């Protein structure tokens, strides 16, 4: 990433920070003497991820990286981070592990993108995705599987796992129980480079593994989380 690129960091609750990156977002959690992440940006975002950890985690060891799904704009920094913090674990829903390991690849295809490249915003998004390392190998070797409804501790914060298939087969959402907030990944976003809409929305259909399921899930979650702070995979934080 160019040196002038910056991120926006919002304090969600004590020890929980939402980081809006250049194209995708991540969440930093601190407490109990460790730090945790939800998602890790594109490969090209690694210096920004590291910088956000320095800024809000102040050198704490990274214990866990919780992954919403295996797309390269959410897992791209993980291998570098595991090099920095070899004791960290990577977790996501059991159904998403093959995508994270790259045993299979559930990612938008060239054939799905091609018809839209006449629109400038799609072309700009594609250029950024390639420059940010979206085509590089982001496979993670040994992620740990989570079950729907399971509760885990992320650096002292109680978190409930919600398996939300649609965008990918094992897409996972994390409810931050002590903050009244939800890390929604790409099940619900508030903006995207190819969208002209601002506010809660489903991603463009070309990005979804199961388009009808993803759209139905978005409407369900938008209603269910009407009183929560939403921490989307793309777009700004939404407090409501």
C-alpha positions in Angstrom: 0.0 0.0 0.0 1.3 3.5 -0.7 2.7 5.3 2.4 0.0 8.0 2.4 -2.9 5.4 2.7 -4.4 5.7 6.2 -7.1 3.9 8.1 -9.9 5.1 10.3 -10.1 3.7 13.8 -13.3 3.9 15.9 -13.5 3.0 19.5 -16.6 0.7 19.8 -16.3 -0.2 23.5 -13.3 -0.5 25.9 -10.8 -2.8 24.3 -12.7 -3.0 21.0 -11.6 -1.0 18.0 -13.1 -1.0 14.5 -10.6 -0.3 11.7 -11.9 0.9 8.3 -9.2 0.1 5.8 -8.8 1.2 2.2 -11.1 -1.5 0.8 -12.0 -3.9 3.7 -12.1 -3.7 7.4 -10.9 -5.5 10.6 -11.5 -5.4 14.3 -8.8 -5.2 17.0 -9.7 -6.5 20.5 -7.5 -6.1 23.5 -7.6 -7.3 27.1 -6.2 -10.0 29.4 -2.7 -9.1 28.2 -3.3 -10.1 24.6 -4.7 -8.8 21.4 -7.1 -10.5 18.9 -8.2 -9.7 15.4 -11.4 -10.3 13.4 -10.2 -10.4 9.8 -6.9 -9.2 8.4 -7.4 -7.2 5.2 -5.7 -7.8 1.8 -2.1 -8.9 1.6 -1.2 -5.4 0.7 -2.8 -4.1 3.9 -0.4 -5.8 6.2 1.5 -2.7 7.2 -1.8 -1.0 8.0 -2.9 -4.0 10.1 0.4 -4.0 11.9 0.1 -0.2 12.4 -3.4 -0.5 13.9 -2.1 -3.2 16.3 0.7 -1.0 17.4 -1.6 1.9 17.8 -4.4 0.3 19.9 -2.7 -2.9 21.2 0.6 -1.3 22.2 2.8 -4.4 21.4 0.5 -7.0 23.0 1.0 -10.5 21.7 -1.6 -11.6 19.1 -3.5 -14.6 20.5 -6.4 -15.2 17.9 -7.4 -14.2 14.4 -11.1 -14.9 13.9 -12.0 -15.0 10.2 -15.4 -14.1 8.8 -14.7 -15.9 5.5 -11.8 -17.0 3.3 -11.8 -14.3 0.7 -8.3 -12.7 0.1 -9.5 -9.2 1.2 -10.2 -10.7 4.7 -7.4 -13.2 5.1 -4.6 -11.6 3.2 -2.5 -10.5 6.2 -2.8 -13.7 8.2 0.4 -15.5 7.1 2.5 -12.4 7.8 0.9 -12.0 11.2 1.5 -15.6 12.1 5.2 -15.0 11.3 5.1 -12.1 13.7 3.1 -14.0 16.3 3.8 -17.7 15.9 1.6 -18.7 18.9 -1.6 -17.2 17.4 -4.5 -19.4 16.4 -6.8 -18.8 13.4 -10.4 -19.7 13.9 -13.6 -19.7 11.8 -16.6 -21.9 11.2 -16.0 -25.5 10.4 -17.7 -25.1 7.0 -15.4 -22.2 6.0 -12.1 -24.0 6.8 -11.6 -25.6 3.3 -11.9 -22.1 1.8 -9.4 -20.6 4.3 -7.0 -23.5 3.7 -7.6 -23.2 -0.1 -8.6 -26.8 -0.4 -11.3 -25.2 -2.5 -11.7 -21.6 -3.6 -14.9 -19.7 -3.3 -14.0 -16.3 -4.8 -15.5 -14.1 -7.5 -14.5 -15.4 -10.9 -13.1 -13.5 -13.9 -16.2 -14.6 -15.8 -18.5 -13.0 -13.3 -16.5 -9.8 -13.3 -16.0 -9.3 -17.0 -19.5 -8.1 -18.0 -19.3 -5.3 -15.4 -15.9 -3.8 -16.4 -17.5 -1.3 -18.7 -18.6 0.5 -15.5 -15.7 2.6 -14.1 -16.3 1.8 -10.5 -16.0 -1.9 -11.2 -12.7 -1.3 -13.1 -11.4 0.8 -10.2 -12.3 -1.9 -7.7 -10.6 -4.6 -9.8 -7.4 -2.5 -10.2 -7.2 -2.0 -6.4 -7.9 -5.6 -5.7 -5.0 -6.8 -7.9 -2.6 -4.1 -6.6 -3.5 -5.1 -3.0 -2.6 -8.7 -3.6 -6.0 -10.2 -4.3 -4.6 -12.8 -6.7 -1.8 -14.0 -4.4 -1.7 -17.2 -2.3 -3.4 -16.5 1.0 -3.9 -20.1 2.2 -3.7 -20.6 5.9 -2.5 -24.1 6.9 -4.2 -25.0 10.2 -7.3 -23.0 11.1 -9.5 -24.2 13.9 -13.2 -24.9 13.4 -16.0 -23.3 15.3 -19.6 -24.4 15.7 -22.7 -22.2 15.3 -23.7 -20.7 18.7 -20.3 -21.4 20.2 -19.0 -18.8 22.6 -15.3 -18.0 22.7 -13.1 -15.5 24.4 -11.2 -13.0 22.3 -8.7 -11.3 24.5 -11.1 -11.1 27.4 -14.2 -10.3 25.4 -17.1 -12.8 25.2 -18.0 -13.5 21.6 -20.8 -15.7 20.1 -20.2 -17.4 16.8 -23.0 -17.2 14.1 -22.6 -19.3 11.0 -24.2 -17.4 8.2 -23.8 -19.2 4.8 -24.6 -17.4 1.6 -21.7 -15.1 0.8 -19.5 -18.2 1.2 -20.5 -21.7 2.4 -19.3 -21.1 5.9 -19.4 -17.3 6.3 -19.2 -16.5 10.0 -20.4 -13.5 12.0 -19.1 -12.6 15.5 -21.4 -11.1 18.1 -19.4 -9.0 20.6 -21.6 -9.6 23.6 -20.0 -7.0 26.0 -20.2 -4.2 23.4 -23.7 -4.7 21.8 -21.9 -5.0 18.5 -21.7 -7.4 15.6 -18.7 -8.0 13.3 -20.9 -8.8 10.2 -18.2 -9.6 7.7 -19.8 -9.6 4.2 -23.2 -10.8 5.4 -24.1 -7.1 5.7 -22.0 -4.2 4.6 -22.5 -0.4 4.7 -20.6 0.4 1.5 -18.3 -1.0 -1.2 -16.3 0.3 -4.1 -18.7 -1.0 -6.7 -21.8 0.3 -4.9 -23.4 3.7 -5.1 -25.3 3.1 -1.9 -24.3 4.0 1.6 -25.9 2.2 4.5 -26.8 -1.4 5.2 -26.8 -3.5 2.1 -25.9 -6.8 0.6 -22.9 -6.9 -1.6 -23.2 -7.0 -5.4 -24.6 -10.5 -6.4 -21.4 -11.4 -8.3 -19.5 -11.7 -5.0 -21.9 -14.3 -3.4 -21.5 -18.1 -3.5 -25.3 -18.5 -3.0 -27.0 -15.3 -4.1 -30.6 -16.0 -2.9 -29.4 -17.2 0.5 -27.1 -14.2 0.9 -29.8 -11.7 0.1 -32.4 -13.4 2.3 -29.8 -13.5 5.1 -29.0 -9.8 4.7 -32.7 -8.9 5.2 -33.0 -11.2 8.2 -29.9 -9.8 9.9 -30.7 -6.2 9.1 -34.0 -6.6 11.1 -32.4 -8.7 13.8 -29.6 -6.3 14.5 -31.7 -3.1 14.4 -30.4 -2.0 17.8 -26.8 -3.1 17.5 -23.6 -1.4 16.4 -22.6 -3.0 13.1 -18.9 -3.5 12.2 -19.1 -4.5 8.5 -16.5 -6.1 6.3 -16.8 -3.1 4.0 -17.9 0.4 4.6 -18.1 2.6 7.8 -19.2 1.6 11.2 -22.9 1.9 11.8 -24.3 2.9 15.2 -28.1 2.7 15.5 
